[in-house]
Amino acid sequence: MNSAVSNNIIIALTDVTLTLSSDAGPVNILRGVDLDVAAGEKVSVVGPSGAGKTSLMMIIAGLEQPTSGSVQVAGVQLEGRDEDALALFRRDHVGIVFQDFHLIPTMNALENVAVPLELAGRRDAMEVARSRLEAVGLGPRLSHYPGQLSGGEQQRVALARAFAMNPTLLLADEPTGNLDSDTGARVIDLMFQLSVEQGTTLLLITHAPEIAAKCDRTIRIDNGLIADDSVIATGETC
């Protein structure tokens, strides 16, 4: 068994760097990140814009290759794998929720949630998709297209899709950024409820202190480095 899995660690990053090219020369996005996240843990990632939060999430999802360092997620070593292998890794282990929903506009809610299940060859794709949408309170909206849904409803469809394959890890990048505060709070509560029910590890990027406070830990990233990594106590952010 892989050591990361046997030690109950879902995310294991060691000295991860990311350097991108620009017209002005190399840009150091991440500058040596070490991070372990245990199975079932809920971790918020905070920090100023441009600090490297989204780049860190992209590397953990296998959507960006690190310049150097070790990236192991759900027992899979990611660096150096080709795109096909990384796509299979995401299918089997990772759900992602973005700020901008990323629903397919020509598909209704049921079809959007069924996509990852169908790609995995699941014959029960529609049945599972229906149950996921009912779990987020959208049973009456199965046949509605994204353009016919409110922002909160679209994000709930995205959440149902992210949980469709029972992911080991859920990555969420500012999932309430396009929602009003009341709708955003309901979406976050639902995300945490589903994470607990399915035993999913959660890594959540947010600028909202009240959302960060719901997690077990808060990691603060500044200038491409982890500046603080603290357990949250008594409901207060670190």
Residue frames as a rotation matrix with the C-alpha (Angstrom) as fourth column:
MET 1
0.577 0.816 0.000 0.00
0.816 -0.577 0.000 0.00
0.000 0.000 -1.000 0.00
ASN 2
0.075 -0.537 0.840 1.19
0.403 -0.754 -0.518 3.51
0.912 0.378 0.160 -0.75
SER 3
-0.624 -0.424 -0.656 2.71
0.749 -0.084 -0.657 5.22
0.224 -0.902 0.370 2.31
ALA 4
-0.905 0.310 0.290 0.55
-0.327 -0.945 -0.011 8.33
0.271 -0.105 0.957 1.93
VAL 5
0.038 0.972 -0.234 -2.62
-0.462 0.225 0.858 6.23
0.886 0.076 0.457 2.01
SER 6
0.091 -0.026 -0.996 -1.45
0.605 0.795 0.034 3.97
0.791 -0.606 0.088 4.83
ASN 7
-0.784 -0.418 -0.459 -0.61
0.619 -0.462 -0.636 7.03
0.054 -0.783 0.620 6.93
ASN 8
0.118 0.962 -0.245 -4.11
0.924 -0.196 -0.327 8.44
-0.363 -0.188 -0.913 6.32
ILE 9
-0.346 -0.300 -0.889 -2.69
-0.015 -0.945 0.325 11.34
-0.938 0.126 0.323 4.28
ILE 10
0.538 0.626 0.565 -4.68
0.604 0.181 -0.776 12.33
-0.588 0.759 -0.281 1.18
ILE 11
0.898 -0.312 0.310 -2.54
0.033 -0.655 -0.755 15.30
0.438 0.688 -0.578 0.06
ALA 12
0.562 -0.799 -0.214 1.24
0.493 0.116 0.862 15.16
-0.664 -0.590 0.459 0.46
LEU 13
0.878 -0.318 0.359 3.27
0.137 -0.550 -0.824 17.99
0.459 0.773 -0.439 -1.10
THR 14
0.527 -0.785 -0.326 7.02
0.613 0.086 0.785 18.24
-0.588 -0.614 0.526 -0.62
ASP 15
-0.317 -0.761 -0.566 9.03
0.194 -0.637 0.746 21.31
-0.928 0.127 0.349 -1.66
VAL 16
0.163 0.497 0.852 6.67
0.941 0.182 -0.285 22.11
-0.297 0.848 -0.438 -4.52
THR 17
-0.488 -0.309 -0.816 7.63
0.042 -0.942 0.332 25.00
-0.872 0.128 0.473 -6.78
LEU 18
0.361 0.551 0.752 5.92
0.867 0.099 -0.488 26.52
-0.344 0.828 -0.442 -9.79
THR 19
-0.354 -0.528 -0.772 7.73
0.055 -0.835 0.547 28.95
-0.934 0.151 0.325 -12.08
LEU 20
0.505 0.605 0.616 6.00
0.711 0.113 -0.694 30.36
-0.489 0.788 -0.373 -15.15
SER 21
-0.595 -0.728 0.339 7.46
0.782 -0.429 0.452 32.31
-0.184 0.534 0.825 -18.05
SER 22
0.611 0.727 -0.314 6.43
0.572 -0.680 -0.459 35.87
-0.547 0.101 -0.831 -18.86
ASP 23
0.711 -0.323 0.625 7.63
0.442 -0.486 -0.754 38.68
0.547 0.812 -0.203 -21.11
ALA 24
0.647 -0.447 0.618 9.40
-0.648 -0.749 0.136 40.16
0.402 -0.489 -0.775 -18.10
GLY 25
-0.502 -0.851 -0.152 11.12
-0.659 0.490 -0.570 36.86
0.560 -0.187 -0.807 -17.27
PRO 26
-0.497 0.288 -0.818 10.39
0.402 0.912 0.077 33.91
0.769 -0.290 -0.570 -14.95
VAL 27
-0.088 0.550 0.831 7.65
-0.773 -0.564 0.291 34.37
0.628 -0.616 0.475 -12.36
ASN 28
-0.892 -0.261 -0.369 7.88
0.030 0.779 -0.626 32.32
0.451 -0.570 -0.687 -9.17
ILE 29
-0.010 0.986 0.168 4.30
-0.464 -0.153 0.872 31.40
0.886 -0.069 0.459 -8.28
LEU 30
0.979 0.199 0.039 5.03
-0.134 0.490 0.861 28.76
0.152 -0.848 0.507 -5.63
ARG 31
0.318 -0.935 0.156 8.39
-0.646 -0.334 -0.686 28.79
0.694 0.118 -0.710 -3.91
GLY 32
-0.700 -0.599 -0.388 8.73
-0.196 0.684 -0.703 25.56
0.687 -0.416 -0.596 -1.95
VAL 33
0.029 0.845 0.533 5.40
-0.942 -0.155 0.298 24.41
0.334 -0.511 0.792 -0.47
ASP 34
-0.906 -0.171 -0.386 5.18
-0.014 0.927 -0.376 21.54
0.422 -0.335 -0.842 2.01
LEU 35
-0.308 0.879 0.364 1.67
-0.949 -0.309 -0.057 20.40
0.062 -0.363 0.930 2.91
ASP 36
-0.941 0.176 -0.288 -0.02
0.180 0.984 0.014 17.31
0.286 -0.038 -0.957 4.34
VAL 37
-0.331 0.905 0.268 -3.80
-0.931 -0.359 0.060 16.95
0.151 -0.230 0.961 4.56
ALA 38
-0.899 -0.025 0.437 -5.33
-0.206 0.905 -0.372 13.97
-0.387 -0.424 -0.819 6.31
ALA 39
-0.737 0.674 -0.048 -8.30
0.372 0.463 0.804 11.94
0.564 0.575 -0.592 5.12
GLY 40
0.122 0.933 -0.338 -11.59
0.923 0.018 0.383 13.60
0.364 -0.359 -0.859 6.01
GLU 41
-0.419 -0.346 -0.839 -9.96
0.702 -0.710 -0.058 16.87
-0.575 -0.614 0.541 7.00
LYS 42
0.642 0.599 0.479 -11.58
0.757 -0.595 -0.271 20.20
0.123 0.536 -0.835 6.05
VAL 43
-0.233 -0.863 -0.448 -8.89
0.786 -0.439 0.436 22.78
-0.573 -0.250 0.780 5.20
SER 44
0.893 0.450 -0.009 -9.38
0.377 -0.759 -0.530 26.39
-0.245 0.470 -0.848 4.14
VAL 45
-0.200 -0.938 0.284 -6.75
0.970 -0.149 0.193 28.20
-0.139 0.314 0.939 2.09
VAL 46
0.850 0.472 -0.232 -6.59
0.464 -0.881 -0.091 31.97
-0.248 -0.030 -0.968 2.50
GLY 47
-0.248 -0.946 -0.209 -4.26
0.689 -0.324 0.649 34.76
-0.681 0.017 0.732 1.45
PRO 48
-0.061 0.199 -0.978 -4.07
-0.336 -0.927 -0.168 37.84
-0.940 0.319 0.123 -0.76
SER 49
0.924 0.379 0.053 -4.90
-0.040 0.233 -0.972 37.75
-0.381 0.896 0.230 -4.46
GLY 50
0.668 -0.689 -0.282 -1.93
-0.469 -0.096 -0.878 36.51
0.577 0.719 -0.387 -6.47
ALA 51
0.243 -0.593 0.767 -0.42
-0.925 0.095 0.367 34.66
-0.291 -0.799 -0.526 -3.51
GLY 52
-0.689 -0.522 -0.504 -0.59
-0.674 0.717 0.179 31.28
0.268 0.463 -0.845 -5.28
LYS 53
-0.369 0.601 0.709 -3.79
-0.574 0.453 -0.683 29.77
-0.731 -0.658 0.178 -3.84
THR 54
0.683 0.700 -0.207 -5.40
-0.575 0.341 -0.744 28.76
-0.450 0.627 0.636 -7.13
SER 55
0.168 -0.714 -0.680 -2.08
-0.820 0.282 -0.498 27.57
0.548 0.641 -0.538 -8.55
LEU 56
-0.731 -0.391 0.560 -1.71
-0.664 0.597 -0.450 25.30
-0.158 -0.701 -0.695 -5.52
MET 57
0.089 0.861 0.501 -5.18
-0.453 0.483 -0.749 23.88
-0.887 -0.160 0.433 -6.13
MET 58
0.680 0.147 -0.718 -4.44
-0.733 0.139 -0.666 23.35
0.002 0.979 0.202 -9.82
ILE 59
-0.366 -0.881 -0.301 -1.31
-0.804 0.462 -0.374 21.35
0.468 0.105 -0.877 -8.96
ILE 60
-0.653 0.184 0.734 -3.21
-0.495 0.630 -0.599 19.22
-0.573 -0.755 -0.320 -6.44
ALA 61
0.429 0.899 0.086 -5.87
-0.426 0.285 -0.858 18.55
-0.796 0.332 0.506 -9.10
GLY 62
-0.195 -0.574 0.795 -3.27
0.528 0.621 0.579 17.57
-0.826 0.533 0.182 -11.68
LEU 63
0.789 0.516 0.335 -4.30
0.573 -0.418 -0.705 20.48
-0.223 0.748 -0.625 -13.90
GLU 64
0.745 -0.660 0.097 -0.87
-0.567 -0.704 -0.428 22.10
0.351 0.264 -0.898 -13.59
GLN 65
0.623 -0.622 -0.474 2.50
0.593 0.771 -0.233 20.38
0.510 -0.136 0.849 -13.38
PRO 66
0.868 -0.375 -0.326 4.92
0.057 -0.577 0.815 21.65
-0.494 -0.726 -0.479 -10.72
THR 67
0.621 -0.751 -0.225 8.31
-0.645 -0.326 -0.691 22.92
0.445 0.575 -0.687 -11.78
SER 68
-0.504 -0.742 -0.443 9.86
-0.256 0.618 -0.743 20.78
0.825 -0.261 -0.501 -9.06
GLY 69
-0.567 0.238 0.789 8.92
-0.811 0.010 -0.586 18.89
-0.147 -0.971 0.187 -5.92
SER 70
-0.955 0.238 -0.176 6.72
0.217 0.968 0.129 15.91
0.201 0.085 -0.976 -5.08
VAL 71
-0.431 0.894 0.121 2.91
-0.902 -0.429 -0.044 15.86
0.013 -0.128 0.992 -5.40
GLN 72
-0.919 0.197 -0.343 1.03
0.178 0.980 0.086 12.85
0.353 0.018 -0.936 -4.09
VAL 73
-0.492 0.841 0.226 -2.77
-0.869 -0.457 -0.189 12.87
-0.055 -0.290 0.956 -3.90
ALA 74
0.576 0.773 0.267 -4.95
-0.779 0.618 -0.108 9.93
-0.249 -0.146 0.958 -2.85
GLY 75
0.382 -0.521 0.764 -1.89
-0.023 0.821 0.571 7.71
-0.924 -0.236 0.301 -3.09
VAL 76
0.704 -0.106 0.702 -1.11
0.706 0.211 -0.676 8.75
-0.076 0.972 0.223 -6.69
GLN 77
-0.202 -0.835 -0.512 2.19
0.470 -0.542 0.697 10.40
-0.859 -0.100 0.502 -7.57
LEU 78
0.701 0.713 -0.012 1.20
0.361 -0.370 -0.856 13.16
-0.615 0.596 -0.516 -10.00
GLU 79
0.342 -0.568 -0.748 4.35
-0.637 -0.725 0.260 14.81
-0.690 0.388 -0.610 -11.29
GLY 80
-0.683 -0.703 -0.197 5.46
-0.568 0.342 0.749 13.53
-0.459 0.623 -0.633 -14.70
ARG 81
-0.363 0.618 0.697 2.18
0.487 0.764 -0.424 11.79
-0.795 0.186 -0.578 -15.54
ASP 82
-0.952 0.037 0.302 0.67
0.267 -0.375 0.888 12.41
0.147 0.926 0.347 -18.96
GLU 83
-0.706 0.697 0.128 -2.68
-0.702 -0.712 0.001 14.13
0.092 -0.089 0.992 -19.52
ASP 84
-0.010 0.721 -0.693 -4.61
-0.390 0.635 0.667 10.89
0.921 0.276 0.275 -20.00
ALA 85
-0.362 -0.207 -0.909 -3.35
0.636 0.657 -0.403 9.48
0.681 -0.725 -0.106 -16.70
LEU 86
-0.994 -0.019 -0.104 -4.13
0.088 -0.700 -0.709 12.74
-0.059 -0.714 0.697 -14.91
ALA 87
-0.434 0.898 -0.069 -7.65
-0.769 -0.329 0.549 12.80
0.470 0.291 0.833 -16.36
LEU 88
0.077 0.419 -0.905 -8.25
0.116 0.898 0.425 9.28
0.990 -0.137 0.021 -15.03
PHE 89
-0.731 -0.400 -0.553 -6.85
0.598 0.014 -0.801 10.33
0.328 -0.916 0.229 -11.65
ARG 90
-0.890 0.435 0.136 -9.32
-0.456 -0.844 -0.282 13.24
-0.008 -0.313 0.950 -11.46
ARG 91
-0.148 0.882 -0.448 -12.21
-0.579 0.290 0.762 11.05
0.802 0.372 0.467 -12.58
ASP 92
0.063 0.125 -0.990 -11.52
0.378 0.915 0.140 8.50
0.924 -0.383 0.011 -9.87
HIS 93
-0.274 -0.383 -0.882 -10.48
0.935 0.109 -0.338 10.73
0.225 -0.917 0.328 -6.96
VAL 94
-0.851 -0.262 -0.455 -11.24
0.388 -0.897 -0.209 14.45
-0.353 -0.355 0.866 -7.32
GLY 95
0.294 0.893 0.340 -14.32
0.953 -0.301 -0.034 16.66
0.072 0.334 -0.940 -7.45
ILE 96
-0.801 -0.592 -0.089 -13.87
0.591 -0.806 0.033 20.35
-0.091 -0.026 0.996 -8.28
VAL 97
0.447 0.893 -0.044 -16.19
0.884 -0.449 -0.130 23.30
-0.135 0.019 -0.991 -7.67
PHE 98
-0.623 -0.675 0.396 -15.27
0.750 -0.660 0.056 26.62
0.223 0.331 0.917 -9.30
GLN 99
-0.673 0.330 -0.662 -16.50
0.138 -0.823 -0.551 30.15
-0.727 -0.462 0.508 -8.69
ASP 100
-0.560 0.375 -0.739 -17.98
-0.767 -0.571 0.293 30.35
-0.312 0.731 0.607 -12.21
PHE 101
0.329 0.816 0.475 -19.96
-0.630 0.565 -0.533 27.05
-0.704 -0.124 0.700 -12.07
HIS 102
-0.639 -0.637 -0.431 -18.58
-0.727 0.319 0.608 25.74
-0.250 0.702 -0.667 -15.44
LEU 103
-0.024 0.706 0.707 -21.82
0.047 0.708 -0.705 24.02
-0.999 0.017 -0.050 -16.41
ILE 104
-0.890 -0.198 0.411 -22.41
0.386 0.152 0.910 22.97
-0.242 0.968 -0.059 -20.01
PRO 105
-0.679 0.636 -0.367 -25.07
-0.486 -0.764 -0.424 25.43
-0.550 -0.109 0.828 -21.26
THR 106
-0.345 0.543 -0.766 -26.58
-0.841 0.184 0.509 23.05
0.417 0.819 0.393 -23.83
MET 107
-0.554 0.153 -0.818 -27.21
0.294 0.955 -0.021 20.34
0.779 -0.253 -0.575 -21.22
ASN 108
0.470 0.753 0.461 -29.89
-0.299 -0.356 0.885 20.37
0.831 -0.554 0.058 -18.56
ALA 109
0.218 -0.396 0.892 -29.12
-0.973 -0.164 0.165 19.89
0.081 -0.903 -0.421 -14.86
LEU 110
0.759 0.129 0.638 -29.51
-0.288 0.946 0.151 16.11
-0.584 -0.299 0.755 -15.00
GLU 111
0.888 -0.435 0.151 -27.25
0.345 0.409 -0.845 15.79
0.305 0.802 0.513 -18.03
ASN 112
0.385 -0.775 0.502 -24.59
-0.577 -0.626 -0.524 18.06
0.720 -0.088 -0.688 -16.50
VAL 113
0.244 -0.267 0.932 -24.35
-0.918 0.247 0.310 15.91
-0.313 -0.932 -0.185 -13.39
ALA 114
0.856 0.168 0.489 -24.39
-0.066 0.974 -0.218 12.69
-0.513 0.154 0.844 -15.42
VAL 115
0.750 -0.557 -0.358 -21.35
-0.542 -0.206 -0.815 13.69
0.380 0.804 -0.457 -17.52
PRO 116
-0.226 -0.932 0.282 -18.58
-0.967 0.180 -0.182 12.36
0.119 -0.314 -0.942 -15.23
LEU 117
0.000 0.309 0.951 -20.57
-0.481 0.834 -0.271 9.20
-0.877 -0.457 0.149 -14.56
GLU 118
0.931 0.365 0.017 -21.07
-0.136 0.389 -0.911 8.55
-0.340 0.846 0.412 -18.27
LEU 119
0.443 -0.848 -0.290 -17.38
-0.771 -0.196 -0.607 9.16
0.458 0.492 -0.740 -18.95
ALA 120
-0.433 -0.581 0.690 -16.63
-0.862 0.492 -0.126 6.53
-0.266 -0.649 -0.713 -16.33
GLY 121
-0.718 0.164 -0.677 -18.89
-0.354 0.751 0.558 4.08
0.600 0.640 -0.481 -18.16
ARG 122
-0.877 0.428 0.220 -21.55
-0.098 0.288 -0.953 3.95
-0.471 -0.857 -0.211 -15.46
ARG 123
-0.742 0.659 0.118 -24.76
0.436 0.342 0.832 2.42
0.508 0.669 -0.542 -16.77
ASP 124
0.138 0.804 -0.578 -26.67
0.988 -0.072 0.136 3.98
0.068 -0.590 -0.805 -13.89
ALA 125
-0.783 -0.601 0.160 -25.41
0.594 -0.799 -0.093 7.50
0.183 0.022 0.983 -14.71
MET 126
-0.429 0.681 0.594 -28.85
-0.122 -0.695 0.709 9.09
0.895 0.232 0.381 -14.97
GLU 127
0.539 0.651 -0.535 -30.15
0.412 0.350 0.841 7.42
0.735 -0.674 -0.080 -11.83
VAL 128
-0.042 -0.653 -0.756 -27.13
0.998 -0.061 -0.002 8.49
-0.045 -0.755 0.655 -9.78
ALA 129
-0.846 -0.260 0.465 -27.27
0.353 -0.927 0.124 12.01
0.399 0.269 0.876 -11.23
ARG 130
0.051 0.954 0.295 -30.93
0.016 -0.296 0.955 12.26
0.999 -0.044 -0.030 -10.27
SER 131
0.587 0.167 -0.792 -30.18
0.724 0.330 0.606 11.19
0.362 -0.929 0.072 -6.68
ARG 132
-0.473 -0.824 -0.312 -27.32
0.880 -0.454 -0.137 13.71
-0.029 -0.340 0.940 -6.40
LEU 133
-0.722 0.269 0.637 -29.56
0.044 -0.902 0.429 16.54
0.690 0.338 0.640 -7.59
GLU 134
0.428 0.891 -0.152 -32.29
0.189 0.076 0.979 15.50
0.884 -0.448 -0.136 -5.19
ALA 135
0.207 -0.438 -0.875 -29.70
0.966 0.231 0.114 15.53
0.152 -0.869 0.471 -2.39
VAL 136
-0.831 -0.524 -0.186 -28.97
0.543 -0.837 -0.065 19.21
-0.122 -0.155 0.980 -3.10
GLY 137
-0.310 0.822 -0.479 -32.65
0.291 -0.397 -0.870 20.08
-0.905 -0.409 -0.117 -3.29
LEU 138
-0.518 0.048 -0.854 -32.99
-0.699 -0.598 0.391 20.30
-0.492 0.800 0.344 -7.07
GLY 139
-0.656 0.326 0.681 -35.27
0.377 0.923 -0.079 17.37
-0.654 0.205 -0.728 -7.76
PRO 140
0.418 0.909 0.008 -37.88
0.472 -0.210 -0.856 19.64
-0.776 0.361 -0.517 -9.40
ARG 141
0.566 -0.254 -0.785 -35.24
-0.552 -0.823 -0.131 21.28
-0.613 0.507 -0.606 -11.64
LEU 142
0.061 -0.612 0.789 -33.74
0.249 0.774 0.582 18.24
-0.967 0.161 0.200 -13.39
SER 143
0.205 0.109 0.973 -34.78
0.951 0.213 -0.225 19.31
-0.232 0.971 -0.060 -16.89
HIS 144
0.949 0.134 -0.286 -33.83
0.105 -0.988 -0.116 22.98
-0.298 0.080 -0.951 -16.51
TYR 145
0.417 -0.825 0.383 -30.83
0.708 0.030 -0.706 24.37
0.571 0.565 0.596 -18.39
PRO 146
-0.381 -0.667 -0.640 -28.18
0.921 -0.331 -0.204 26.54
-0.076 -0.667 0.741 -16.68
GLY 147
-0.896 0.017 0.444 -29.65
0.134 -0.943 0.306 29.69
0.424 0.333 0.842 -18.22
GLN 148
0.066 0.994 0.090 -32.97
-0.078 -0.085 0.993 28.87
0.995 -0.072 0.072 -16.53
LEU 149
0.424 -0.011 -0.905 -31.42
0.816 0.437 0.377 28.49
0.392 -0.899 0.194 -13.08
SER 150
0.957 -0.137 0.256 -30.39
-0.236 -0.880 0.412 31.08
0.169 -0.454 -0.875 -10.51
GLY 151
0.106 -0.994 0.016 -26.74
-0.699 -0.086 -0.710 31.42
0.707 0.064 -0.704 -9.50
GLY 152
-0.249 -0.160 0.955 -27.32
-0.914 0.366 -0.177 29.45
-0.321 -0.917 -0.237 -6.32
GLU 153
0.716 0.564 0.411 -29.09
-0.369 0.805 -0.464 26.70
-0.593 0.181 0.785 -8.24
GLN 154
0.754 -0.511 -0.413 -26.28
-0.354 0.215 -0.910 26.52
0.554 0.833 -0.019 -10.79
GLN 155
-0.247 -0.898 0.364 -23.71
-0.857 0.027 -0.515 26.17
0.452 -0.439 -0.776 -8.00
ARG 156
0.056 0.330 0.942 -25.80
-0.733 0.654 -0.185 23.40
-0.678 -0.681 0.278 -6.45
VAL 157
0.971 0.190 -0.143 -25.78
-0.233 0.633 -0.738 21.60
-0.050 0.750 0.659 -9.81
ALA 158
0.293 -0.944 -0.153 -21.98
-0.552 -0.036 -0.833 22.03
0.781 0.329 -0.532 -9.87
LEU 159
-0.294 -0.352 0.889 -21.81
-0.951 0.205 -0.233 20.66
-0.101 -0.913 -0.395 -6.33
ALA 160
0.603 0.574 0.555 -23.94
-0.475 0.816 -0.328 17.64
-0.641 -0.066 0.765 -7.26
ARG 161
0.875 -0.333 -0.352 -21.66
-0.232 0.350 -0.907 17.01
0.425 0.876 0.229 -10.24
ALA 162
-0.037 -0.960 0.278 -18.53
-0.803 -0.137 -0.579 17.30
0.594 -0.245 -0.766 -8.07
PHE 163
-0.340 -0.035 0.940 -19.89
-0.818 0.505 -0.277 14.68
-0.464 -0.863 -0.201 -5.65
ALA 164
0.505 0.692 -0.516 -21.30
-0.860 0.453 -0.235 12.43
0.071 0.562 0.824 -8.38
MET 165
0.356 -0.466 -0.810 -18.37
-0.231 0.796 -0.560 9.99
0.905 0.387 0.176 -8.33
ASN 166
0.983 0.028 -0.180 -17.97
0.168 0.246 0.955 9.94
0.071 -0.969 0.237 -4.52
PRO 167
0.451 -0.875 0.174 -14.58
-0.102 -0.245 -0.964 11.70
0.886 0.418 -0.200 -4.72
THR 168
0.160 -0.550 -0.820 -11.80
0.930 0.362 -0.061 11.15
0.330 -0.753 0.569 -2.24
LEU 169
-0.589 -0.494 -0.640 -11.04
0.634 -0.773 0.013 14.86
-0.501 -0.398 0.768 -2.38
LEU 170
0.548 0.715 0.433 -13.17
0.835 -0.501 -0.229 17.93
0.053 0.488 -0.871 -3.10
LEU 171
-0.663 -0.726 -0.182 -11.39
0.708 -0.687 0.164 21.08
-0.244 -0.020 0.970 -4.25
ALA 172
0.489 0.861 0.142 -13.40
0.872 -0.478 -0.101 24.31
-0.019 0.174 -0.985 -4.11
ASP 173
-0.669 -0.735 0.113 -12.08
0.743 -0.664 0.080 27.63
0.016 0.137 0.990 -5.45
GLU 174
-0.918 0.331 -0.219 -14.13
-0.249 -0.910 -0.333 30.57
-0.310 -0.251 0.917 -4.11
PRO 175
-0.772 0.606 0.190 -17.38
0.618 0.646 0.448 28.63
0.149 0.464 -0.873 -4.58
THR 176
0.193 0.881 -0.431 -19.50
0.901 -0.333 -0.278 31.49
-0.388 -0.335 -0.858 -3.22
GLY 177
-0.677 -0.633 -0.375 -17.71
0.473 -0.765 0.437 34.28
-0.564 0.119 0.817 -5.11
ASN 178
-0.919 0.364 0.153 -20.62
-0.036 -0.463 0.886 34.86
0.394 0.808 0.438 -7.52
LEU 179
-0.124 0.904 -0.410 -23.40
0.698 0.373 0.611 34.41
0.705 -0.210 -0.677 -4.97
ASP 180
0.179 0.244 0.953 -25.09
-0.490 -0.818 0.302 36.71
0.853 -0.521 -0.027 -2.48
SER 181
-0.600 -0.599 0.530 -24.26
-0.727 0.133 -0.673 36.10
0.333 -0.790 -0.515 1.17
ASP 182
0.046 0.694 0.719 -27.41
-0.830 0.427 -0.359 34.16
-0.556 -0.580 0.595 2.09
THR 183
0.879 0.257 -0.401 -27.24
-0.461 0.673 -0.578 31.90
0.122 0.693 0.710 -0.98
GLY 184
0.051 -0.960 -0.274 -23.51
-0.535 0.205 -0.819 31.42
0.843 0.188 -0.503 -0.48
ALA 185
-0.462 -0.189 0.867 -24.03
-0.883 0.193 -0.429 30.38
-0.086 -0.963 -0.256 3.14
ARG 186
0.546 0.734 0.403 -26.57
-0.644 0.676 -0.358 27.75
-0.535 -0.064 0.842 2.07
VAL 187
0.750 -0.330 -0.573 -24.21
-0.379 0.495 -0.782 26.38
0.541 0.804 0.246 -0.59
ILE 188
-0.321 -0.928 0.189 -21.33
-0.680 0.087 -0.728 26.17
0.659 -0.362 -0.659 1.90
ASP 189
-0.171 0.332 0.928 -23.51
-0.875 0.381 -0.297 24.41
-0.452 -0.863 0.225 4.49
LEU 190
0.850 0.524 -0.052 -24.55
-0.471 0.712 -0.520 21.93
-0.236 0.467 0.852 1.84
MET 191
0.381 -0.804 -0.456 -20.93
-0.491 0.242 -0.837 21.38
0.783 0.543 -0.303 0.76
PHE 192
-0.551 -0.602 0.578 -19.88
-0.797 0.176 -0.577 20.58
0.245 -0.779 -0.577 4.32
GLN 193
0.222 0.722 0.655 -22.90
-0.783 0.533 -0.322 18.34
-0.581 -0.441 0.684 4.85
LEU 194
0.913 0.119 -0.391 -22.10
-0.368 0.654 -0.661 16.29
0.177 0.747 0.641 1.74
SER 195
0.001 -0.992 -0.126 -18.41
-0.624 0.097 -0.775 16.15
0.781 0.080 -0.619 2.66
VAL 196
-0.457 -0.112 0.882 -19.25
-0.861 0.304 -0.408 14.69
-0.222 -0.946 -0.235 6.05
GLU 197
0.535 0.780 0.325 -21.82
-0.644 0.625 -0.441 12.25
-0.547 0.026 0.837 4.65
GLN 198
0.939 -0.170 -0.297 -19.41
-0.145 0.588 -0.795 10.91
0.310 0.790 0.528 2.02
GLY 199
0.692 -0.718 -0.079 -16.24
0.403 0.293 0.867 11.15
-0.599 -0.631 0.493 4.12
THR 200
0.606 -0.407 0.684 -14.68
0.671 -0.201 -0.714 13.48
0.428 0.891 0.151 1.56
THR 201
-0.197 -0.746 -0.636 -11.55
0.831 -0.472 0.296 15.49
-0.521 -0.470 0.712 2.28
LEU 202
0.752 0.548 0.365 -12.12
0.656 -0.677 -0.334 19.18
0.064 0.491 -0.869 1.52
LEU 203
-0.483 -0.822 -0.302 -9.66
0.770 -0.563 0.300 21.86
-0.417 -0.088 0.905 0.42
LEU 204
0.489 0.843 0.225 -11.46
0.872 -0.468 -0.143 25.20
-0.016 0.266 -0.964 0.16
ILE 205
-0.715 -0.665 0.216 -10.05
0.680 -0.733 -0.003 28.48
0.160 0.145 0.976 -1.16
THR 206
0.431 0.901 0.058 -11.87
0.842 -0.424 0.332 31.47
0.324 -0.094 -0.941 0.26
HIS 207
-0.589 -0.512 0.625 -11.52
0.231 -0.848 -0.477 35.15
0.774 -0.137 0.618 1.12
ALA 208
0.260 0.821 0.509 -14.38
-0.413 -0.382 0.827 34.94
0.873 -0.425 0.240 3.63
PRO 209
-0.685 -0.592 0.425 -13.29
-0.612 0.149 -0.777 34.56
0.397 -0.792 -0.464 7.29
GLU 210
-0.038 0.749 0.661 -16.66
-0.904 0.256 -0.342 33.10
-0.426 -0.611 0.668 8.29
ILE 211
0.819 0.255 -0.514 -16.25
-0.494 0.770 -0.405 30.32
0.293 0.585 0.756 5.71
ALA 212
-0.108 -0.948 -0.299 -12.64
-0.376 0.318 -0.871 29.63
0.920 0.018 -0.390 6.67
ALA 213
-0.488 -0.079 0.869 -13.76
-0.868 -0.058 -0.492 29.33
0.089 -0.995 -0.040 10.29
LYS 214
0.607 0.786 0.117 -15.91
-0.789 0.613 -0.028 26.31
-0.093 -0.075 0.993 9.43
CYS 215
0.523 -0.474 -0.709 -12.83
-0.265 0.700 -0.663 24.24
0.810 0.535 0.241 8.56
ASP 216
0.855 -0.282 -0.436 -10.51
0.515 0.566 0.644 22.20
0.065 -0.775 0.629 10.79
ARG 217
-0.085 -0.945 -0.316 -7.45
0.756 -0.268 0.597 24.15
-0.649 -0.188 0.737 9.67
THR 218
0.964 0.216 -0.154 -6.64
0.062 -0.748 -0.661 27.39
-0.258 0.628 -0.734 7.93
ILE 219
0.037 -0.957 0.288 -3.57
0.894 0.160 0.418 27.61
-0.446 0.243 0.861 5.69
ARG 220
0.787 0.157 -0.596 -2.43
-0.016 -0.961 -0.275 31.11
-0.616 0.226 -0.754 4.80
ILE 221
0.206 -0.701 0.683 -0.42
0.955 0.295 0.015 31.50
-0.212 0.649 0.730 1.61
ASP 222
0.847 -0.030 -0.531 1.59
-0.058 -0.998 -0.038 34.63
-0.529 0.063 -0.846 0.94
ASN 223
0.348 -0.738 -0.579 4.07
-0.913 -0.406 -0.031 35.22
-0.212 0.539 -0.815 -1.88
GLY 224
0.324 -0.148 -0.935 4.08
-0.616 0.717 -0.327 31.56
0.718 0.682 0.141 -2.92
LEU 225
-0.741 -0.582 -0.334 4.81
-0.086 0.577 -0.812 30.18
0.666 -0.573 -0.478 0.54
ILE 226
0.345 0.793 -0.503 2.74
0.546 0.266 0.795 28.83
0.764 -0.549 -0.340 3.41
ALA 227
-0.345 -0.451 0.823 2.95
-0.278 -0.788 -0.549 31.66
0.897 -0.418 0.147 5.91
ASP 228
-0.559 0.237 0.795 0.73
-0.810 0.049 -0.584 30.02
-0.178 -0.970 0.165 8.55
ASP 229
-0.303 0.474 -0.826 -0.88
-0.218 0.810 0.545 26.62
0.928 0.345 -0.142 9.08
SER 230
-0.873 -0.007 0.487 -3.05
-0.482 -0.136 -0.866 26.53
0.073 -0.991 0.115 12.16
VAL 231
-0.620 0.718 -0.317 -5.78
0.712 0.684 0.157 24.43
0.329 -0.129 -0.935 13.69
ILE 232
-0.409 0.582 0.702 -8.97
-0.311 -0.813 0.492 26.44
0.858 -0.017 0.514 14.14
ALA 233
-0.730 0.169 -0.663 -10.25
0.652 0.465 -0.599 26.56
0.206 -0.869 -0.449 17.70
THR 234
-0.430 0.651 -0.626 -13.49
0.523 -0.386 -0.760 27.91
-0.736 -0.654 -0.175 19.19
GLY 235
0.405 0.738 0.540 -14.84
0.850 -0.087 -0.519 28.79
-0.336 0.669 -0.663 15.74
GLU 236
0.698 -0.210 -0.684 -12.36
-0.214 -0.974 0.080 31.59
-0.683 0.091 -0.725 15.10
THR 237
0.902 -0.425 0.078 -10.09
0.186 0.221 -0.957 31.97
0.389 0.878 0.278 12.08
CYS 238
0.447 -0.831 -0.331 -6.37
0.775 0.175 0.607 31.87
-0.446 -0.528 0.722 12.49
